[in-house]
């Protein structure tokens, strides 16, 4: 902002040019430092993407699955666009890092909130509207393209269940061993 | 020595401060604001994330809240969000360009991290980073700037995405990243994690080491070489179509969407098209020579 003010109110074209050079140099040098050291200071960032090694032999994968439960006890996977513009992947990371550390009442608070969002989207999908925004089919998808989960029951969910699936990619591919599914939490509608 | 310094200064001036076509500056501003508007319209509930229960915001430190200004209630956030839409529309149409671009940039920096804030404040490849930086630069430049530095600086931001994406792979994974087994691992893990069916092309490509190694090398060489478009405009003829192909392949094979793909158009020279449009415009509509825009 200081650079902006200096450029805007520079008394002469030469001094304006000098301030532009200084601001440009600052921006470039900062980007270089962040990029080369791979630190992060968004909006100046390191742009790392798929940068680690994907070792099939040792990697263990996990995924948090969010399910709505209907009146007959059937589970329906919640669509990844149910979370009010929150990225599904980052919600999973939050569960991975933080959920177990919460007290049981706090866990219920969080699950109850997510149930509300899931139920809100269920009603929309039940009306036959799969849009993720007012832009309809031309809406920007999430960065990771999770497949949509558009099948929903006609009546409200009675509960929200969260599972953690864990598996070794290599065993799934070669031995066809199933994933290990562990319940993480449940919230029942009152 | 003096000659060399003078030559360097001449090149520096030509690169940053040569005159630029008004069409190219306007198109870039429209692309930046248009991309941001597309993303925020698609994430129309971003402000509601501040209303998530405090238990879910526990990981967001006080310093982080101060940095991005998360203190208002959800209604006030929605008012700011509407303001962001208005400033982006104003930036697209060139209304009060300095004010609209700077306000857009500041509001984008406020809203963009919300999509990922529960875990990280870095939404860097989700479509709003380059618009935020670029609109700030265009705001600093103002509506009357006719030199190329705002355009070049924005292009530099964009080119860095590719370069540092390539660099980070070597920095973190070393040369072991550029192997068939690594790409095979990514193909299988991503398809499994995202729960795509076995019919996906990623599964079909994974068993072929030559294909996987080719993808690794092509990707990293392309990433590291992309900044050449800044210095050798003639390379844009093949680098821009390659970039488009790269993003389509990433979406189809790895299921990663790059929302800023349309910003590749800021490397196109729009002046010939603008000149043709000016030729079609009736003389009475044209701005008299010498009149300030």
Interface residues (C-beta under 8 A of the other chain):
Chain A: X3 X4 X7 X8 X17 X20 X21 X23 X24 X27 X28 X31 X35 X36 X38 X40 X42 X43 X44 X45 X46 X47 X48 X49 X50 X51 X52 X53 X54 X55 X56 X59 X61 X63 X84 X85 X86 X87 X90 X91 X93 X94 X97 X98 X102 X106 X107 X109 X110 X113 X132 X133 X134 X135 X139 X140 X141 X142 X143 X144 X145 X146 X147 X167 X169 X172 X173
Chain B: X16 X17 X38 X39 X41 X42 X43 X44 X45 X46 X48 X49 X52 X53 X55 X56 X58 X59 X98 X102 X109 X112 X113 X114 X115 X116 X118 X119 X120 X121 X122 X123 X124 X125 X126 X127 X129 X132 X133 X137 X139 X140 X142 X149 X153 X156 X157 X160 X161 X163 X164 X165 X167 X168 X169 X171 X172 X173 X176 X177 X181 X182 X183 X184 X185 X186 X188 X189 X192 X193 X194 X195 X196 X251 X254 X255 X256 X257 X259
